[in-house]
Amino acid sequence: MSDLEKVLQSLKANDPAASIIGGASDLKNPAIGEDVNSLTNFQKSNKGLASDTEPEIVEEFGIQSLRWYCAANQVHNLYVNGRPFTARGISYSTSIHWRAGGGWPIYRTGCPRSVIAGSQFLVPRAYEHCVLVAVGGIIAMACRSPARSSGSTPTNVQVAVNDGRSRYGDNSGGFWLYIHHWW
């Protein structure tokens, strides 16, 4: 078993309600009533904007965590040792520094705008330019950090920013996603 797999197993939570660092179990990010396949469908039609991303092991908040770097101009499939990272839910935190093309400010929060996106965005009805986390059969906006997101069915975990489908390639920067626990 590799070091990554050992850390991944040590982060598996038996009690998802107790899996938030700092005891903030009420910090569940809002789920969006969208087709959970919207990120995958976008990747299939825009192959240059998809990335299979591997983590590194880091110490965060006094515990070992897995950390993925996610460029803001791609939709990311999270992997561990070449296999999709599958979970029903995760507790996580983010470190954000990205820009949605020329003229937009540098964003440092998961939901920098409270404007509901239209149909031209990756996930309509989510906030424009928010960080998206797809896990457990739901898509959530990563407005809070640390937080947790969960659904009812184990799925491959994906992350992205919510920008216009035709303007995705001009984004710069990205964000770190730290997973502290999963279930």
C-alpha positions in Angstrom: 0.0 0.0 0.0 1.4 3.4 -1.0 1.8 6.4 1.4 -1.1 8.1 -0.4 -3.3 5.1 0.1 -2.4 4.8 3.8 -3.2 8.5 4.4 -6.4 8.2 2.4 -7.5 5.2 4.6 -6.6 7.2 7.8 -8.8 10.1 6.7 -11.9 7.9 6.2 -14.5 9.1 8.7 -16.9 6.7 10.5 -19.1 9.6 11.6 -19.5 12.2 8.9 -21.2 14.6 11.3 -18.0 14.7 13.4 -15.7 15.0 10.5 -15.4 18.8 10.3 -12.1 20.2 11.7 -12.7 22.5 14.6 -16.1 20.9 15.3 -18.0 23.1 12.8 -20.4 20.4 11.8 -23.0 22.9 10.7 -20.8 24.2 7.9 -22.4 22.2 5.1 -22.1 23.9 1.7 -25.3 24.4 -0.3 -26.1 21.8 -2.9 -27.4 22.9 -6.3 -30.3 21.1 -8.0 -28.4 20.5 -11.1 -27.6 17.5 -13.2 -24.5 16.0 -11.5 -23.2 15.0 -14.9 -22.8 18.6 -16.0 -19.1 18.7 -15.1 -18.4 15.4 -16.9 -20.4 16.4 -20.0 -18.4 19.6 -20.2 -15.2 17.7 -20.0 -16.2 15.3 -22.7 -17.0 18.1 -25.1 -14.0 20.2 -24.1 -11.2 17.6 -23.8 -8.4 20.3 -23.4 -10.2 21.6 -20.3 -10.2 18.4 -18.4 -7.6 17.2 -15.9 -7.0 14.0 -13.9 -5.3 15.5 -10.8 -3.2 13.6 -8.2 -2.8 14.8 -4.6 0.1 15.3 -2.3 0.2 14.6 1.5 0.3 17.7 3.6 -0.1 18.8 7.3 -3.1 21.1 7.6 -4.9 22.2 10.8 -2.7 19.8 12.7 -3.8 16.8 10.8 -2.6 15.0 7.7 -4.7 15.9 4.6 -4.6 15.2 0.9 -4.1 18.3 -1.2 -4.9 18.8 -4.9 -4.0 21.9 -6.9 -6.8 22.8 -9.4 -6.2 25.2 -12.2 -9.2 27.6 -12.7 -9.2 26.9 -16.5 -10.0 23.1 -16.1 -12.5 20.8 -14.6 -10.7 18.3 -12.3 -11.2 14.7 -11.7 -9.6 13.9 -8.4 -7.4 10.8 -8.5 -5.3 8.8 -6.0 -2.5 6.6 -7.5 -4.1 6.6 -10.9 -7.6 5.7 -9.7 -10.6 8.0 -9.3 -11.1 9.3 -5.7 -14.7 8.1 -4.9 -16.7 9.3 -1.9 -20.2 9.9 -0.7 -19.0 13.0 1.1 -15.9 15.0 2.1 -14.8 17.6 4.7 -12.4 20.0 3.1 -10.9 23.5 3.0 -9.7 25.6 0.2 -7.0 28.2 -0.5 -8.1 30.2 -3.5 -6.3 32.6 -5.9 -7.8 32.9 -9.4 -9.1 35.3 -12.0 -11.9 34.9 -14.5 -10.2 36.3 -17.5 -9.0 39.9 -18.1 -10.7 42.7 -16.2 -12.0 40.5 -13.4 -10.5 40.9 -9.9 -8.4 38.1 -8.3 -10.7 35.9 -6.2 -9.7 34.6 -2.8 -13.0 33.1 -1.6 -15.2 30.2 -2.7 -18.2 32.3 -3.6 -16.8 35.8 -4.6 -20.0 36.9 -6.3 -23.6 36.4 -5.2 -25.0 36.6 -8.7 -26.9 33.6 -9.9 -25.3 32.2 -13.1 -27.3 31.9 -16.3 -27.5 29.1 -18.8 -24.2 30.0 -20.5 -22.3 29.0 -17.3 -20.9 25.5 -16.5 -23.6 25.1 -13.7 -26.6 27.4 -14.2 -28.3 28.5 -10.9 -25.0 28.3 -9.0 -23.2 31.6 -8.2 -21.1 33.0 -10.9 -17.4 32.3 -10.4 -17.9 30.1 -7.3 -15.8 27.0 -6.7 -17.9 23.8 -7.4 -17.5 20.4 -5.6 -19.2 17.4 -7.1 -19.4 14.5 -4.6 -22.0 11.9 -3.6 -24.3 12.6 -6.5 -24.6 16.4 -5.8 -22.9 19.5 -6.9 -22.2 22.0 -4.1 -20.9 25.6 -4.1 -17.8 25.8 -1.9 -18.8 29.0 -0.2 -17.5 28.1 3.2 -14.0 26.8 4.2 -13.6 24.6 6.1 -16.8 22.8 5.3 -18.3 19.5 4.2 -20.3 18.4 1.2 -22.1 15.1 0.8 -24.8 13.3 -1.1 -26.3 9.8 -0.9 -24.3 7.8 -3.4 -20.5 7.3 -3.7 -19.3 9.1 -6.9 -16.0 10.2 -8.4 -15.0 13.6 -6.9 -14.7 16.5 -9.3 -14.0 20.2 -8.7 -14.1 23.3 -10.9 -15.0 27.0 -11.0 -18.3 28.1 -12.3 -17.5 30.3 -15.4 -19.1 30.7 -18.8 -18.5 27.5 -20.9 -17.1 29.5 -23.8 -14.8 31.6 -21.6 -13.3 28.9 -19.5 -9.9 28.9 -21.2 -9.1 32.5 -20.2 -9.2 31.9 -16.5 -5.9 32.1 -14.6 -4.6 30.9 -11.3 -6.4 28.2 -9.3 -7.1 26.8 -5.9 -5.8 24.2 -3.5 -8.4 21.7 -2.2 -7.5 20.0 1.1 -9.5 16.9 2.0 -9.4 16.2 5.7 -12.0 13.4 5.9 -14.2 11.4 3.5 -17.0 8.9 3.7 
